Amino acid sequence: MESVNAPLQALLGSMGDASSGENWSACLRPGDQARLQLALRRLFLTEEPAELQVATADGRGLAFIASLSRASAEANLALLTLTDISALNGKLLDLAERESRWNHALVSSASGVWDQRSNGELYYSNIWRSIRGLSPDDPIPPNMQEWLEFVHPQDREHVLHCIERQNAGDPEYMTFQYREWHRSGYYVWIECRGACIERGSDGKPIRIVGTDTDVTSRKVQEEWLVGLSRRLSLALDLSRIGIFETDFESGISEWDDGMRRIFELPHDDSVKVGEFWENKLHPDDRERTLAYVEKKVADLRPFTDAYRIIANDGTCRYIRSNSLPYLDQDGRLKMIGVNWDVTEDHNLHQELGRQKALAEMRNIELERMRLEAEYSAMHDYLTGLPNRRCLEANLEAWRQGKHARTHGLGILHIDLDRFKQINDTLGHGAGDAMLRHVASILTGCLKPGELAARIGGDEFVLAVNCTGDQSVLARLAEDIISAIRKPVWHEGHECRFGASIGIACSAGTDLDLPQLLQNADIALYNAKNNGRNRHEFYTPKSRTALAHAQRLENELMRALENDELVPFYQLQYDARTRRVVGAECLVRWDHPRLGMIGPDRFLATADDCGVLAQVDKIMLAKAVRDLESWRQQGFDLPKVSVNVSSKRLSDPDMAEALSLMSIRPGSVSFEILESVFLDRQDETVMRNLEALRRLEIDIEIDDFGTGHASIVGLLNLKPSTLKIDRQLIQNLPTSQEQRVLVMSIIQIARSLKIRVTAEGVETEEHARILKRLGCDVLQGFGLSRPFDVQTTTELLALDKKNAAARGPQRRHQ
């Protein structure tokens, strides 16, 4: 490098005399010197402008656009021009940050999704509906003509043309806007964006997906946004930097328009050293800034500074400056530099700091709320004791820990006696006070590692170490009973109540926690049955049929009151097309303690209690409700079958109750066990069957082949379907005899014009054989297990999607 001019020296902050060019690279950080030399050689060879980024020895980062022009083609001498673009890069980064914020805003905007296929199938999201004021259940106009009635009259022709071109896959019409009538009584602007995502073999679009966005408010702001965009463009063109040069001997400082704009100085006013600029400084910064400038000028060293000025309106502005004092060729002391207004950056930094502090405060608050929520979810709000969920989690942790291998576990299930009378006579305030009193007694009995929990209204559980000596647990139980039995005064009233305790113990190995809790529950039942205010240990003899039946009966009564019986659905499939043609509604009990249990666990008890007909009625109502819900969601499930007991069929009020339910004709069928009544003549039953036919509720014979129905009985009953029992299906692949029997049943049904459903289809071979034998409908675990409403809905959606992919197929119902 032969020579370096003064501006470059000023930018680089040269050490010593760099004007000759020999020492100028020493002004850079050592790591950048070699890299710069390499870049310059490449530039000398290619003569193509390039961007260079370096750091000076004092740590300042600089960015240049470097260009080269040779003095002549033969001379090995060229003019290197470095244009400082550091500030411009900063502006570009600022612009990129602004664009990023806009992108996030667009991503988070609520857009309604639509999906259109060439076969006419349409999908509209809930947001699409809400844009138009529609609820998820509101009907969509069934055709284009009716939908156009909601489009603004002035936009209809435009919309039709755009949709036509969009359907054709024309990229020019991927986005268009129009007005549509909102159901609340006004027009909204909608921006429709669509694109072809799937084409057929002929290249024509077969699926177009897009979004609709409410841009009503955006229309109002578009003009403002255009102005903003223009200002952002201007920001790229203007450096927004003020440049000055000061001659200390003449006392005059030359300012460009940028400096005058920053400091609000009229164009015709001159700037004298020691006057205007110094007077603009913020009083708190003036002394420090002047002293700093004076020292740097005296040292003839480049420097950077930051200070505040007072604007004409009295506000405070933040300024940054880069300055270079120097002696010109005549030895006159001068200084050149740049200033720029960083008030916005400062305010942004301050705001970010404030937002960060707020975010940290919010995080602390959220963490506190999370801990509180977690504590609340695991503890009883009244007593502060762990609740059932916490108890189960702690017991499971105990079972998996090392402690379980060396110690047994004892469960004391405590139920308060005569507690209800206190609530009824003295009020819930007194009852709450007694519960807190009991909680304090129980926690006082605990040793390290043991747990007391409140699991119900007046029920508590203690989980304690068990050494195998029952006398230890017996003394603990008696101490608790004795402490609880003591009278407690509350607001001048003496409260007396007692406690019954059931105790169950388990060794550390093969611990079955649910069983252990149930054993303690049974022991508690015996304690109450044997006179209350006592304790009982669980023994194998404790699990009597009477205790279990009594508890199950009580819980079943509560289940009917608390609506704990829920429907599960097992889908039925067309044997030929594998399309869903129906579903059987099966009752399950969502037991608060035992979880989801099947009908084999409680239907016999329901029959003994005389509530089996009520169970049937509940399941029918829920099945009708779910079927209607599926239809509203667009799922074409032809029917749902419901199991009906003989008790229900013998109910003289059944026909009237069914007529009030507004059951859609043909959508529901009743499954009746073959063994129930087919050859019996019961007037009430026959009257109810006739009512079913009037209401177009089909009759299906369940478990056919295991009872004793005659052909005459079938003719009298006129069922729509026979369901072959799973026992006859199980061995079809290996038993020729059973295949012949099943084929005979199917042939008899066909001769009577009765459809046949096979239950217990567990393998694909079952399905193939039954299809070959002429069976109409298949049902079993090999095709679909019984699922809750949500999962069944997902299966129906999958069936619908698969059906659409396969094309139109006829259902064989």
Helices and strands as residue ranges (DSSP letters): H 6-12, G 24-27, H 30-46, E 50-55, E 61-70, E 78-84, H 86-107, E 112-117, E 122-124, H 126-131, H 144-148, G 153-155, H 156-167, G 171-173, E 175-182, E 186-199, E 205-214, H 216-237, E 242-247, E 252-255, H 257-263, E 271-272, H 276-280, H 283-299, E 303-310, E 316-327, E 333-341, H 343-378, H 388-400, G 402-405, E 408-417, H 419-426, H 428-444, E 451-454, E 459-466, H 470-485, E 488-490, E 493-495, E 498-506, H 513-529, E 535-537, G 540-542, H 545-562, E 565-574, E 580-591, E 595-597, G 599-601, H 603-609, H 612-632, E 640-643, H 646-649, H 654-659, E 668-673, H 674-677, H 683-694, E 698-704, H 711-717, E 721-724, H 726-729, H 736-751, E 755-758, H 764-773, E 777-778, H 789-806
